[in-house]
Structure formats: C-alpha cells, structure tokens
Amino acid sequence: MSTLPTWRKSSYSGGQGGNCVEVAPLPGSVGVRDSKNPGTGHQAFSPEAFGAMVHAIKAF
C-alpha cells in the first residue's frame, strides 16, 4: 500500500491567486507542482538539486 505525498504550499505564496508552488518529500526526491493545477503532475528533483535550486533562488 503506497502513501500519498503530503504537499505543502510555499510560505511565499499569497492569498491573491498568484503564482503558487507546492513541494512534497517523495521517495529519493523532492516533488514540485503548481498548486493551482495539481492534477497536471509534478517535477521531481534529487534532494541535492532541490537544495541548489532553493539556494540559487534565495541568492537572487
């Protein structure tokens, strides 16, 4: 029996309906998806790639 991922919305997502991202821990990776269209799927990143992406975004 598989467990569904627990998605959480970015703390930077506001309530105005703008660009929102959700993340979830997945087996061996981190999932990222559009919170407005969760049924369209997700992109999976290795933990290292996800960490590098977050670091780069914070430095921007």
Order of alpha helices (4+ residues) and beta strands (2+ residues): beta-beta-beta-beta-alpha
